[in-house]
Structures are given as structure tokens and as C-alpha cells.
Amino acid sequence: MKITTWNINSVRLRMPLAAHFLKTQAPDVLCLQETKCRDAEFPAADFRALGYEHIAINGQKGYHGVAIVSKRPLATLAKHDFCDTGDARHLAVDVATGDTPLTVHNFYVPAGGDDADVERNPKFAHKLDFLDAMAAWIKNDRVTDGRVVLLGDLNIAPLEHDVWSHKEMLKVVSHTPIEVEKLGAVFRAGPWIDAMRHFVPAEEKLYTWWSYRAADWAAANRGRRLDHVLVSEALAGALERSSVLREARGWTRPSDHAPVTIELAL
């Protein structure tokens, strides 16, 4: 089974890119973040025409929003509102996989603004609170019991080589020590297996996001690994491969995130 996570940065604007991706890469399940539209405005008919007939949505007008489209039947389990803000940042489904379903949690963690100071920047404080709530939920609800995948734009690059320059990024939101610490608590609460780093050693650079601000993003290659796929220990033996479709960042009117895909032998 191929499962992809992709911060699409407006699903209606980038539906042609999503269609191209599905036609050429053909994942079984595609999890999207930052869909930026209400449920009724989601281009469900376009996805169904591409063979993705099963759709779950947690949308929001103009902001946030997560969705899952699948070739396999889905059962929606939950849409948690972490921190009670009303934001659409989580969606959980069971994907039909024979006798035992696969549970998928799709997340869009708050970006946190540009200032890594909780006193000056309420967005950063909210991000830290959101991560605390995630960790508590994973532990208290025993989220990793069974075959479970947690993925999405977690908006933190935790490892030294998840960013282009560890030294220069230490005070930049997405790689600050406190964010890394709190995401580590999310990882340990499972515990989870970092599916991407299962295949790519921690000593190697690995990015999923490149800023729009770069004049030539490919030449500068100042990337960050903001998108993640975590799997429960029950799936450790099923991991077959992981990949980042870097070329998608160079498509016409692209998202600043590239699709990340894992393959599981189920």
C-alpha cells in the first residue's frame, strides 16, 4: 500500500497538480493538508473521476483544512479540535485492508509565526500548546495500539540534517530547541517509528519543504523536513520504502511542500 502526505497549499488552486500526481504516482491513499476550503467546496468530483472514490474531509474556509482521498473504502473516526480553537487540523480514518483496517491520522500542526517567543508571539505559544495536547492524546488514548500511521505537515524539522544549516536555524521557528523537544515528546508518546529516517540515515540531509522566498529554490537548496510519516511498532516489519517527490516543488505554481510517500507490505 502506498500512502502519500502532501501539504497542497490550496487544493482548488492546485487540483491540476494533484491530478498529475495521482495519475503518475498512483498512491492508494493521499492525505492533504492546507486544503483551504469548506467541505462543500472540496473538489470531490475531480478526485472521484481519477479513481479516488472514497473521501474524508475536515475543511475550513480559507485556512487550514485536511482531507484524505483513497482508492480503498474509508471510515471516518475522528476530527479532533486540539486546544479548542475550532481549527481544522486533524482527521482520522480507518482504511480498509482486509480483515484488519489501517488507522491513519492526518495532521496539520500550526506553523507558529516568525518569532520564537511565547510572550511576543501568541501563534508560537499556540503551536507549543498544540504539541503538548498531541502528546497527551497519543499517550492517554493509546493511539499506537494496532496498525496506525500518523502523518502530515508537523511544521518542525527535528534533526540536525533535517535543515540546511543547523547552526543558522536554531533560532528560527521550526527548528528551535523547544519545538524539537516537544515534537520528540510526541514521537515518544507512541512510541512511533520515523518512517522516513528508517530508510535515510540521520547523518544525511532530507528535506520536504523549500521556501517561496528563494529566488532559485533548487540551487539554494535551503530546505527543511517539515512533513513526517510515523508508524506504530505493529507496522515496523511492513515498511518497504519511503520517498520525497522533490521534482514536484518545481512544477508550475507549486506548493512549497513536496509529496512524501511510504510503501507498506500489508
C-alpha positions as CSV (number, residue, x, y, z in Angstrom):
1,M,0.0,0.0,0.0
2,K,1.3,3.4,-1.0
3,I,0.3,6.3,1.3
4,T,1.2,9.9,0.5
5,T,1.2,13.1,2.6
6,W,1.2,16.5,0.9
7,N,0.6,20.0,2.1
8,I,-1.1,21.1,-1.1
9,N,-1.5,24.8,-0.1
10,S,-5.0,25.2,-1.5
11,V,-6.5,22.1,-3.1
12,R,-8.7,24.0,-5.5
13,L,-5.9,26.1,-6.8
14,R,-3.6,23.1,-7.2
15,M,-6.1,20.5,-8.3
16,P,-4.2,20.1,-11.7
17,L,-1.0,19.3,-9.8
18,A,-2.9,16.8,-7.6
19,A,-4.4,15.2,-10.7
20,H,-0.9,14.9,-12.3
21,F,0.5,13.4,-9.2
22,L,-2.3,10.8,-8.8
23,K,-2.0,9.8,-12.5
24,T,1.8,9.4,-12.4
25,Q,2.4,8.1,-8.9
26,A,-0.9,6.3,-8.1
27,P,-0.8,6.1,-4.3
28,D,-3.6,4.1,-2.7
29,V,-4.2,6.9,-0.2
30,L,-3.5,10.6,-0.5
31,C,-3.5,12.8,2.7
32,L,-3.7,16.5,2.1
33,Q,-3.1,19.5,4.4
34,E,-3.9,23.2,4.0
35,T,-6.8,22.4,1.7
36,K,-8.2,25.9,2.5
37,C,-11.8,25.3,1.7
38,R,-15.0,24.2,3.3
39,D,-16.2,20.7,3.0
40,A,-18.8,21.6,0.4
41,E,-16.2,23.4,-1.7
42,F,-13.7,20.4,-1.8
43,P,-13.3,19.2,-5.4
44,A,-14.5,15.7,-4.6
45,A,-15.9,15.1,-8.2
46,D,-12.4,15.7,-9.6
47,F,-10.8,13.1,-7.3
48,R,-13.6,10.6,-7.9
49,A,-13.0,11.0,-11.7
50,L,-9.4,10.0,-11.1
51,G,-10.4,6.8,-9.3
52,Y,-10.3,8.1,-5.7
53,E,-13.9,7.5,-4.8
54,H,-13.5,7.4,-1.0
55,I,-13.1,10.8,0.6
56,A,-13.0,12.2,4.1
57,I,-12.7,15.9,4.7
58,N,-12.3,18.3,7.7
59,G,-12.4,21.6,5.9
60,Q,-12.3,25.3,6.9
61,K,-12.9,28.5,4.9
62,G,-9.6,30.0,3.6
63,Y,-7.4,28.4,6.3
64,H,-6.0,25.1,7.4
65,G,-8.1,22.1,6.4
66,V,-7.2,18.4,6.0
67,A,-8.5,15.7,3.7
68,I,-7.9,12.1,2.7
69,V,-8.8,10.6,-0.7
70,S,-8.5,6.9,-1.3
71,K,-8.9,4.0,-3.7
72,R,-10.0,1.9,-0.8
73,P,-13.0,2.4,1.4
74,L,-12.6,4.8,4.4
75,A,-14.4,5.1,7.7
76,T,-14.1,8.4,9.4
77,L,-13.1,8.0,13.0
78,A,-12.5,11.5,14.4
79,K,-11.8,15.2,13.8
80,H,-10.1,16.3,17.0
81,D,-10.0,20.0,17.8
82,F,-6.8,20.3,19.7
83,C,-6.7,23.4,22.0
84,D,-10.4,24.0,21.2
85,T,-9.7,26.7,18.6
86,G,-12.1,25.5,16.0
87,D,-9.3,25.0,13.5
88,A,-9.5,22.0,11.1
89,R,-6.1,20.4,11.7
90,H,-6.8,16.7,12.3
91,L,-8.6,13.9,10.5
92,A,-8.6,10.2,11.4
93,V,-9.8,7.3,9.2
94,D,-9.7,3.6,9.0
95,V,-8.6,2.4,5.6
96,A,-10.0,-1.0,4.5
97,T,-7.1,-3.5,4.3
98,G,-8.6,-7.0,4.5
99,D,-9.6,-8.2,8.0
100,T,-7.7,-5.6,9.9
101,P,-8.1,-1.9,9.0
102,L,-5.2,0.6,8.9
103,T,-5.8,3.7,11.0
104,V,-4.4,6.9,9.5
105,H,-4.2,10.2,11.4
106,N,-3.7,13.3,9.1
107,F,-2.3,16.4,10.9
108,Y,-1.6,20.0,10.1
109,V,0.3,21.4,13.1
110,P,0.3,25.2,13.5
111,A,3.3,26.9,11.8
112,G,3.9,29.2,14.8
113,G,4.6,32.5,13.1
114,D,8.1,34.0,12.7
115,D,9.0,34.9,16.3
116,A,10.1,32.1,18.6
117,D,9.0,33.9,21.7
118,V,5.8,32.9,23.5
119,E,5.4,36.3,25.2
120,R,5.6,38.3,22.0
121,N,4.0,35.8,19.6
122,P,0.7,34.1,20.6
123,K,1.0,31.9,17.4
124,F,4.2,30.3,18.7
125,A,2.7,29.7,22.2
126,H,-0.3,28.0,20.5
127,K,2.0,25.8,18.5
128,L,3.7,24.6,21.7
129,D,0.4,24.0,23.4
130,F,-0.9,22.1,20.4
131,L,2.2,19.7,20.5
132,D,1.6,19.2,24.2
133,A,-2.0,18.3,23.5
134,M,-1.0,15.9,20.8
135,A,1.5,14.1,23.1
136,A,-1.0,13.8,25.9
137,W,-3.7,12.5,23.5
138,I,-1.4,9.8,22.0
139,K,-0.4,8.6,25.4
140,N,-3.8,8.7,27.1
141,D,-5.8,7.3,24.2
142,R,-3.1,4.6,23.4
143,V,-3.2,5.8,19.8
144,T,-0.4,3.5,18.7
145,D,-2.2,0.3,19.6
146,G,-2.6,-1.7,16.4
147,R,-1.7,-0.7,12.9
148,V,-1.5,3.1,12.9
149,V,0.0,5.8,10.7
150,L,0.4,9.4,11.8
151,L,1.4,11.8,9.1
152,G,1.2,15.3,7.8
153,D,2.8,18.7,7.9
154,L,4.1,18.8,11.5
155,N,5.9,22.1,10.8
156,I,9.0,21.1,12.7
157,A,12.4,19.8,11.4
158,P,13.7,18.0,14.4
159,L,17.1,16.6,13.4
160,E,20.3,18.4,12.6
161,H,20.2,17.3,9.0
162,D,16.5,18.0,8.6
163,V,17.5,21.6,7.9
164,W,20.1,23.1,5.5
165,S,22.0,24.7,8.4
166,H,21.6,23.5,12.0
167,K,23.6,26.4,13.4
168,E,21.8,29.1,11.5
169,M,18.3,27.6,12.1
170,L,18.5,27.2,15.9
171,K,16.6,30.5,16.5
172,V,14.2,30.1,13.5
173,V,10.7,28.8,14.1
174,S,10.5,25.1,13.0
175,H,13.9,24.1,14.4
176,T,14.2,25.8,17.8
177,P,15.2,23.5,20.7
178,I,11.8,23.9,22.4
179,E,9.9,22.8,19.3
180,V,12.3,19.9,18.8
181,E,11.8,18.9,22.4
182,K,8.1,18.9,22.2
183,L,7.9,17.0,18.9
184,G,10.2,14.5,20.5
185,A,7.6,14.1,23.2
186,V,5.0,13.4,20.5
187,F,7.3,10.8,19.0
188,R,8.0,9.1,22.3
189,A,4.4,9.1,23.4
190,G,3.6,6.4,20.9
191,P,6.2,5.2,20.7
192,W,6.4,5.9,16.9
193,I,8.8,4.8,14.2
194,D,10.0,7.7,12.0
195,A,9.3,6.0,8.6
196,M,11.4,8.5,6.5
197,R,14.5,8.2,8.7
198,H,14.0,4.4,8.8
199,F,15.4,4.5,5.3
200,V,17.5,7.6,5.2
201,P,20.2,7.8,8.0
202,A,20.1,10.7,10.3
203,E,23.5,11.8,9.0
204,E,22.1,12.5,5.5
205,K,20.2,15.7,4.5
206,L,16.5,15.2,4.0
207,Y,14.0,17.9,3.1
208,T,10.3,18.1,2.1
209,W,9.9,21.9,2.0
210,W,11.6,24.8,0.2
211,S,10.6,28.4,0.8
212,Y,8.9,30.5,-1.8
213,R,11.2,33.4,-0.8
214,A,14.2,31.8,-2.5
215,A,15.0,33.2,-5.9
216,D,16.2,29.8,-7.1
217,W,15.0,27.2,-4.5
218,A,16.7,24.3,-6.3
219,A,20.1,26.0,-6.5
220,A,20.0,27.3,-2.9
221,N,18.6,24.0,-1.6
222,R,17.8,25.6,1.8
223,G,15.2,23.0,2.7
224,R,13.6,21.7,5.8
225,R,11.9,18.4,6.6
226,L,8.6,19.6,7.9
227,D,6.5,16.7,6.7
228,H,6.6,13.4,8.5
229,V,5.2,9.9,8.5
230,L,5.2,8.0,11.7
231,V,4.1,4.4,12.1
232,S,3.2,2.2,15.1
233,E,5.5,-0.6,16.1
234,A,3.0,-3.1,14.7
235,L,3.9,-1.8,11.2
236,A,7.7,-1.9,11.7
237,G,8.0,-5.1,9.6
238,A,5.7,-3.8,6.9
239,L,7.9,-0.7,5.9
240,E,9.2,-1.2,2.4
241,R,10.3,2.2,1.2
242,S,9.9,6.0,1.6
243,S,10.4,8.8,-1.0
244,V,10.1,12.5,-1.4
245,L,9.0,13.7,-4.9
246,R,11.3,16.7,-4.9
247,E,10.5,17.5,-8.6
248,A,7.0,18.5,-7.5
249,R,8.5,21.6,-5.9
250,G,9.5,22.7,-9.4
251,W,6.1,22.3,-11.1
252,T,4.1,25.3,-12.4
253,R,2.5,27.2,-9.5
254,P,3.7,24.6,-6.9
255,S,3.1,24.1,-3.3
256,D,6.2,24.8,-1.2
257,H,6.0,21.3,0.1
258,A,6.8,18.1,-1.8
259,P,4.7,14.9,-1.6
260,V,6.1,12.3,0.8
261,T,5.2,8.6,0.2
262,I,5.7,5.5,2.1
263,E,5.0,1.9,1.0
264,L,3.8,-0.8,3.3
265,A,3.6,-4.5,2.7
266,L,0.2,-5.3,4.2
